[in-house]
Amino acid sequence: MKINFFKYQGTGNDFVMIDDRNEQFDKNNQALVASLCQRRFGIGADGLILLRKHDTTDFEMVYFNADGKEGSLCGNGGRCTVQFAYDLEIFKEHTTFLAADGLHEAYIKDGLVALKMGNVDSIDKISADAFADTGSPHYLKYVNDIENFPVYSEGKSIRHSYRPEGTNVNFLEILGEELFVRTFERGVEDETWSCGTGVTAAALFASEKMGTNNIAIKTKGGSLNVSFEKNDGRYENIYLTGPAKKVFFGSIEI
């Protein structure tokens, strides 16, 4: 069987995108998903996303980690799916869609994709570190000299230590008015060039030190922005904004 696919990236977080509105892709075939995401023998990506029809929203996003397992929310994947749906002419400016953690809103303006994230009730402090769930679980830790920090080894050591089911691990450093974030991502089991839910969690945690609710984020793959409102300790109207680009189109025999 031959399938058509698109490759999209959002600040270096890359995804195999499949228009599966006819629901022909076997979403239960973990080995197939993992093989397509494999960088040396497959297409290569941090994850695979199916765009499917939905009865009450513009579309549904079904996200898989690179290991083939269906995942929780992926922020950059969500932004790439919004751009994919826009390119497929599913919507014009504003959209609503269903993801693993529920309903989301998004819009495209000035070439950037703004994705409304779910509300976050609280951030759990762990001594100088923290934990937050922004649709996916994230451990948050400030570090010095983040450019040279051993993200892989340190992230791997924390990956399973805080929660039995595991967590993503984010390392943060405030550089002037910008927050630099690097992420060890579960399911990929390595550092990714960017992580949307991770930078969102990092921005909420760093907002106390930075004194703002509109935070510029630096990742290895580019720049993002996180804005939000804080009401009675709850984080609301959270928007993750940044570029999402189509890289290429292809087909593959499976």
C-alpha positions in Angstrom: 0.0 0.0 0.0 1.3 3.5 -0.9 0.5 6.4 1.4 1.0 10.1 0.7 2.5 12.2 3.5 3.8 15.7 4.2 6.7 16.7 6.4 6.1 19.8 8.6 8.3 21.4 11.2 7.7 23.9 14.0 10.9 25.5 15.3 12.8 22.3 14.4 10.2 19.9 16.0 9.4 17.8 12.9 6.4 15.6 12.1 5.1 13.2 9.4 1.7 14.6 8.6 -1.0 12.4 7.0 -4.3 13.5 5.6 -6.4 10.7 7.0 -9.9 12.0 6.6 -10.8 8.7 5.0 -9.4 6.9 8.0 -7.4 4.4 6.0 -4.3 4.5 8.2 -4.1 1.8 10.9 -3.6 3.9 14.0 -3.1 0.8 16.1 0.0 -0.3 14.2 2.7 1.0 16.5 5.5 -0.7 14.6 4.5 1.1 11.4 4.4 4.5 13.0 7.8 3.9 14.6 9.3 2.8 11.3 8.0 5.9 9.5 9.5 8.2 12.2 12.9 6.3 12.1 15.5 8.7 10.8 17.8 6.3 9.1 15.4 3.8 7.6 12.1 5.7 7.5 10.9 9.3 6.7 12.3 10.6 10.0 10.4 12.7 12.5 9.9 13.5 16.2 6.3 12.2 15.8 3.5 11.3 13.3 0.2 13.1 13.1 -3.1 12.0 11.5 -5.5 14.7 10.5 -9.0 13.2 10.7 -12.6 14.4 10.3 -14.6 15.3 13.3 -18.4 15.8 13.7 -18.4 19.0 15.8 -15.0 20.6 15.1 -13.0 21.4 11.9 -10.8 18.3 12.4 -9.2 15.9 14.8 -5.5 15.7 15.5 -4.2 12.2 16.4 -0.6 12.3 17.6 1.9 9.5 17.9 5.4 9.7 19.6 8.3 8.6 17.5 8.2 5.2 19.4 4.9 4.5 17.8 2.7 5.0 20.8 -0.3 7.4 20.8 0.8 10.4 22.8 -0.7 13.3 24.8 -0.9 16.8 23.5 2.0 18.0 21.4 2.1 21.8 21.2 4.3 22.3 18.1 2.5 19.3 16.5 -0.7 21.1 17.1 0.5 24.2 15.5 1.8 22.2 12.5 -1.5 20.4 12.2 -3.3 23.8 12.2 -1.0 24.9 9.4 -1.6 21.6 7.6 -5.3 22.1 7.8 -5.0 25.6 6.6 -2.9 24.4 3.6 -5.6 21.8 2.9 -8.2 24.7 2.9 -10.1 23.2 5.8 -10.4 26.7 7.4 -9.5 30.3 6.5 -8.4 32.2 9.6 -9.7 30.7 12.9 -10.3 27.0 13.7 -11.3 24.6 16.4 -10.1 21.1 16.6 -9.9 18.1 18.9 -6.7 16.8 20.4 -5.8 14.2 23.0 -6.5 16.7 25.9 -9.7 18.1 24.4 -10.9 21.0 22.3 -8.5 23.7 21.1 -8.8 27.0 19.2 -6.2 28.4 16.9 -5.6 31.1 14.3 -3.0 32.1 11.7 -1.8 35.7 11.5 1.2 37.3 9.8 2.6 33.9 8.9 2.5 32.6 12.5 0.3 30.0 14.1 -1.3 30.8 17.5 -2.6 27.8 19.4 -4.7 28.2 22.5 -3.5 25.7 25.2 -5.6 24.3 28.0 -5.9 26.1 31.3 -3.3 25.1 33.9 -4.6 25.0 37.5 -1.3 25.1 39.2 2.5 24.6 39.1 3.9 22.2 41.7 7.1 23.4 43.3 9.8 20.8 43.9 12.4 22.7 45.9 14.0 25.0 43.3 12.4 22.9 40.5 8.8 22.5 39.4 6.3 20.3 37.6 3.4 21.3 35.4 1.0 19.6 33.1 0.3 21.6 29.9 -1.5 18.8 28.1 1.7 16.8 28.6 3.7 16.4 31.8 6.8 18.5 32.2 9.5 18.6 34.9 11.2 22.1 35.0 14.7 22.9 36.2 16.8 26.1 36.0 20.4 25.6 34.9 23.5 27.7 34.2 25.3 27.8 30.8 22.4 26.1 29.1 24.2 26.1 25.7 26.7 23.5 27.0 24.4 21.7 29.5 24.2 17.8 29.1 20.5 17.7 28.3 20.5 14.1 27.2 22.2 12.5 30.3 20.5 14.8 32.8 17.1 14.5 31.2 17.3 10.8 31.0 18.1 10.6 34.7 15.0 12.6 35.6 12.7 11.1 32.9 11.3 8.3 35.2 12.4 9.5 38.6 9.5 12.0 39.3 6.5 10.0 38.1 6.2 6.2 37.5 4.8 6.8 34.0 7.6 9.2 33.2 7.7 12.9 32.2 9.3 15.2 29.8 12.2 17.2 31.3 12.9 20.9 30.5 16.0 22.9 31.3 15.6 26.7 31.6 17.9 29.7 31.7 16.8 33.4 31.6 19.0 35.4 29.2 18.0 39.0 29.5 14.4 39.3 28.4 14.4 35.9 26.7 13.9 32.4 28.2 16.1 29.7 26.7 14.5 26.2 27.0 15.9 22.8 26.1 13.9 19.7 26.4 14.4 15.9 26.8 11.2 14.5 25.3 9.7 11.2 26.4 8.6 9.0 23.5 11.5 10.4 21.5 13.9 9.6 24.4 16.3 12.3 23.3 16.6 16.0 23.1 14.3 17.6 20.5 15.0 21.0 19.0 11.8 22.4 20.4 8.8 21.3 22.5 5.6 23.3 22.5 4.0 22.0 25.7 7.5 22.2 27.3 8.1 25.9 26.5 4.6 26.6 27.6 5.2 25.0 31.0 8.6 26.7 31.2 7.1 30.1 30.5 4.5 29.8 33.2 7.1 28.7 35.7 9.5 31.5 34.7 6.9 34.2 34.7 7.4 34.9 38.4 11.1 35.6 37.9 10.7 37.4 34.6 7.8 39.6 35.9 5.7 39.3 32.7 2.9 37.2 31.2 4.2 37.6 27.6 7.4 35.6 27.3 9.8 35.3 24.3 11.2 31.8 24.1 14.5 30.7 22.5 14.8 27.0 21.5 17.5 25.2 19.5 15.1 25.3 16.5 13.9 28.9 16.7 11.8 31.4 18.5 8.3 31.0 20.1 6.1 33.2 22.3 3.9 32.3 25.2 1.2 34.7 26.6 -1.4 34.0 29.3 -3.5 35.5 32.0 -3.2 34.5 35.7 -6.4 34.6 37.8 -6.4 33.4 41.4 -3.3 31.2 40.8 -4.8 29.7 37.7 -3.2 30.2 34.2 -5.8 30.9 31.5 -6.0 32.1 27.9 -2.6 30.6 27.2 -1.4 31.0 23.7 1.6 29.3 22.1 2.7 31.3 19.0 5.3 30.7 16.4 6.1 29.5 12.8 5.0 26.1 11.3 6.3 25.2 7.9 5.7 22.6 5.2 9.1 21.0 4.4 8.2 18.5 1.6 5.7 16.1 0.2 6.2 12.5 -0.7 4.8 9.0 -0.8 6.0 5.7 0.7 5.2 2.0 0.3 4.1 0.4 3.6 
